[in-house]
Amino acid sequence: MMQGQDSPSRAPRRQSTQRPNPASTGRRLKRNVSVGGRRTTIVLEAYVWDSIDSMLDREGVSLDTFCADVDDTRLHSSMASSARLVVLAYFRLLEQINSPPFVDPELQRLGREGALRAPAAARPPVPLLQLALRRFAQDEARVE
């Protein structure tokens, strides 16, 4: 083989231009927060942090306030586990509120025939974070 030529069995390596989504890799990320006047680090999966960010944006609450509330509520669980459970409770509550109750399609059809009705008024946003913290506190109390 001549000098300077690659061997035929070796293909040149292609560099990937796309980086994997950290949420899909399960990568853990650290964030520093202030809880009870002291700085601490919480390590959570990227998708959990993304969920926390979405929740806090909806609720208008800072990360430090959220962590302080979780810390005040938790009894047995670690801070990271507690945050995960509160986020889970939050999004379950949100799903319950946003899911319409089951209505029999036949009753809907009968109720709509011949009558015009005004659309239902939009409901004001519900602060779900306190409800999620309360649900988490109830679950923590059952562990004892």
Stockholm file with secondary structure:
# STOCKHOLM 1.0

chainA/1-144         MMQGQDSPSRAPRRQSTQRPNPASTGRRLKRNVSVGGRRTTIVLEAYVWDSIDSMLDREGVSLDTFCADVDDTRLHSSMASSARLVVLAYFRLLEQINSPPFVDPELQRLGREGALRAPAAARPPVPLLQLALRRFAQDEARVE
#=GR chainA/1-144 SS CCTTCCCTTCCCCCCCCSCCCHHHHTCEEEEEEEETTEEEEEEEEHHHHHHHHHHHHHHTCCHHHHHHHHHHHCSSSCHHHHHHHHHHHHHHHHHHHHSCCCCCHHHHHHHHTTCCCCCCCCCCCCCHHHHHHHHHHHHHHHHC
#=GC SS_cons         CCTTCCCTTCCCCCCCCSCCCHHHHTCEEEEEEEETTEEEEEEEEHHHHHHHHHHHHHHTCCHHHHHHHHHHHCSSSCHHHHHHHHHHHHHHHHHHHHSCCCCCHHHHHHHHTTCCCCCCCCCCCCCHHHHHHHHHHHHHHHHC
//
